Amino acid sequence: MIRILTLALLILAALPAQADRVLSVGGAVTEIVYALGAGDRLVARDTTSTFPEAARDLPDVGYMRRLSPEGVLSVRPDLIIAEEGAGPPETIELLEAAAIPFVEIPDGHDGAAVLAKIAAVASALDLPEQGAVLADEVQAALGATAAATADVVPRRVLFVMSVQGGRILAAGRDTAADGIIAMAGAQNAVTEFEGYKPLTDEAVTRAAPEVILMMARDGAEDLSAEVLAHPAIRTTPAGRNGALVQMDGLYLLGFGPRTAQAAQDLSRALADLGS
C-alpha cells in the first residue's frame, strides 16, 4: 500500500492541476476512468478500450502497441494515460517531446495490481476521493472472490490464444491468463515458461488440461471448434470431453475494476463443466 501511495503522489506532482482532454490507452485504464466518473473528460481511446459501451463512441487512435504520433496528436490531448507497454517507443518519445503529459500505468496480474492501477489513474486525473471509494469497492469484491474460490477443487486449465501453423499458442507463467486462472481457484496447465509460446503436440499432451480457456472474439472468427479438433488437444481430458470455456477478452484478461467478478464467473463456468 505504501508503494501505491508513493506512486500516486509522484504522478500527481508531475501533472497540471486539471486535464480536460484525456486520451486513454488500454482497456483497463479506460474502464477505470469511467468507474471514477470521469468519462466526460475522455476525447479518444485505443482499440482495446471497448467497455463501457460509451467508450466505443469515442475516436479510436489505434492499437495500444502500434500508436502513431499523427493519430494521437489529431485528438489534441492535454493528458495521455496509458497502460504499461503502450508504444512503439519512438511514438512515445515524440509525444513526450511535444510536451504532452504522459502517465504510464503499471501492469500486473493480481488483485494488488488492480488496486495499483486504480490509484495511479485516480492520481493522474486528480480524483483522490473517487479513487479511494472505487479502491474500497474493488478490494471488497476481490476479498469476496478469494473467499468464494478458496475451497474449490482446482482444475487444470490451458489458455489457448490461437493456433499458429498448426501449433497451439498457450499462456505460461506471468501472464494475465495465468493470473485470472489462479484467482478463479484453478491451476494453469502450463508452467514451464513465461509469456505466450507455441506448444509442441507432445507438450499439449503432457499438460493434460481438463478445460480449455479462450477469449470470445467479438466480430472475429470463432476458433473453438478448430482448437477442440486439434489432434494434440484431442488426446487431453479437455479434448475428449469437449470442455471449453470462452469469455470476453477484456473482461477476462484486463485486470480492471471487473476482475473480481470475472474470476468468479470463470470459477463457476469451470465448476459447471465438472457437474
N, C-alpha and C positions, 0 to 999 in steps of 0.2 A: 504494500500500500504506500509506503514511503517513496518507493521508486516512481509509482504512478503520479503521486502528488508533485514530486520534483519535476517530472517530465511536463506536467500540466503548467507549472509555474514558468518554466523555461520557454514554453511555447507562447504563453500569454505575454511575457515580457518582450517578445520579438515581433509582435503584431500591432497593427494600428488599432485604435480604440473600437472601430466599427467597420465591418466589411459587409457591403450590401449586394455585391455582385460576386457570388461564390460559385466556383466550379468544383464539383465533387467528382473524384475519380476513384472508383472501387465500389462495388455493390454494398458492402457493409458500411462504408463511410456514408453513402447516400441514405441508407436506412436510418443510421444514427441521426443524421441531420434532420430528417423528418420526425423521428421519435422525440427529438428535442424541441419540436415545434418551430423549426427554422426553415422549413421547405420553401417559404416565400422568398428567401434570400438566394436561392439557387437560380443561376442563369443558364446552366448547362450541366451535363453529366456525361459519363463514359458509357460504352456499350454494355458493360457488366451491370450497370445500375438499372435494374428492372422492377424494383419494389421500393415503395408502394406504387400503385398504378399511376399516380400523378407524376412520378419521375419519368415515365415513358413519353410524356408530352413535352419534356424539355429538349432543347437541341442536343444532339449526340456528337461528341467530339472524337469518337472512335474508340478502339480497344485500348485499355489502360496501358498495355505494354508496347503499343505502337502509336503513341500520340504524335501528331505533327504540330510544330510550333504555329503554323498558319491557322490550323483548326482551333487551337486553344486561344490564340490571340483574337480570333474573329468574334469571340463572345465577350471580349473586354472584361475579364475577371479582375477584381481587386484582391482576391484571395483564392488560392488553389489548395484544396485539402485532398491529399492522395494517399491511397494505401501504399505501404512499402512494396517496392518492386515496380512501381509505375515508371514508364520510360518511353523510348530509349534514353540512355544517359545524355546524349547530345541534345535532345529536346529539353530535358530538364535544365541543362546548362544554359541554353538560350533563354528559357523562361526566367531563370534567376538573373541572368544578365539584363533582362528587361525590367528588373526591379519589382516583379510581381511577388508578393509574399507567398511562399510555398511551404506547406506543412506536410511532412511525411508521417503517416500514422503507422505505428508499429504493428507488425503481423504477429500471428500466433494461433495456436490450435487447441486452446483450452479455455476454461471459464475465466481465468485471470486475464487472458489476452482480450477477451470481450470487454471486460471492465476497463482495461487499459485503453482500448480504442475509444470507449465512451468518454473517458476522462480527457483524452487528447483532443477529440473533436469538440467537446464542450468548451475546452480552453481556447481552441482556435476561434470559436465563434463568440467567445466572451459570454458564455451562458453557464456559469458555475452552479447556480442553484438548480437549473433544469438538469444539468449533468448529474448532480448528486441524487436527485429524485429518480432519474432513469437508472442510474447505477444501483440504487437500492432495490428497485423493482426487478432488475435483471439478476442481481445477486440472490434475491429470494427465489426466483424461478430456477436458477442454477442449483440452489440447495434442494429444492423440491425434486428436481430431476435426479440428483445424486442419490437422494433417499429412495426414489421410486425404482432405480436401477441397481441398487446395492445388492439385492439378493437374487437377481435373475441368473439363470444358468447361461454362462457365456457361450455364444455360438461363434463358430469360425466363419468370418466374413471376408470375401475377396472383393475389393472395389475395382471395377473394370472401367477405365477411362475410355478405351476404344480398342479396336482391332487394327493393327498396323502390319501389313504384309503377312497376314495370317497368324501373327503373334499377339497375345493378349498384353495390352499395356495396363499395368496394375499399380496400385498405390502401396508403397512401403512405409517405413517409419518417417516421422517428422513431416507428415502431410496433413492437410485438412481432413482427408478421408480417414486417416489413422486416428486423428483426434476425435472425430464425431463417432466413430465406431466404439472407441473406448468410453466416451460419455454415454453411449447407449447401453453399456454393460456387456458389450460383445468383445471379440478378440479378432484383431487383424490377422488374416491367414498368412500374410507375407511380412516377415520382419527381418529378412536377411540384408536389406539395403534401405537407403533413404531415398525419398522422392518417388517419382513415377518412372518405371522402367518396363521394357518388354520382357515377358517371361518365356522361357522355352516350354515346350509341351510337357517335358519331364518335371519342370518346376511347378507347373499348374497342378499336375497330378499329386506331387508331394505336398503341396499346400492343402489339399483336401478340403476346400471350403464347403461349408454346409449351406451357405447362402451367397449369391452373387448380388452385389450392390452396384447400381448405376445411376447416373443422372437421367432424369426425364428431359429430353431435348426439345424445348419449345420451338416448334416450327422446323425442326430438323428430322432427319431420318431416324426412326426407331431401330436401334441396333440390338435390342434384347433377343430377338429370335435368332439372329446371327451368332450372338455370344453363346446362347444355350445349345446351339447346333455345333459349336466348335468341337473338334474331335477331342482335344485335351479337357475341355470343360465337361464333356460327356462322361469322362472317367471319374469325376468327382461326385460326392454326395449331392451337391447343389445341382449339377447337371442331370443326374439320374432322377431327381425329384422335381426338376423344373422350378427350383427355389430361387426366385429373383425378385428383388425389390428395386423400384425406381422412385426417385424423389427429385423435386425441383433442385437444380444445381446450386443456386444462390441460397436457398433455404437450408439445404443440407450442408454446404461447404463454406458459406460466407462468414461464419463466426461473427455475426452481428447480434442485434437485440433479440432475434427469434431463435437463437441457437438452442436454448434450453428446451423449447417446445419441439424443435426439430429432432433433438436427441430422444425425447420421449416418444415421438411419433415413429422414429426408426426402431426403438426398442419394442414398441407394440407390434410393428409390422414383422419383426423377426419372430416375436412370440407367436403371432398368428400363423406363421408358416410351420411352426412346430406342433400346432394343435390339430 
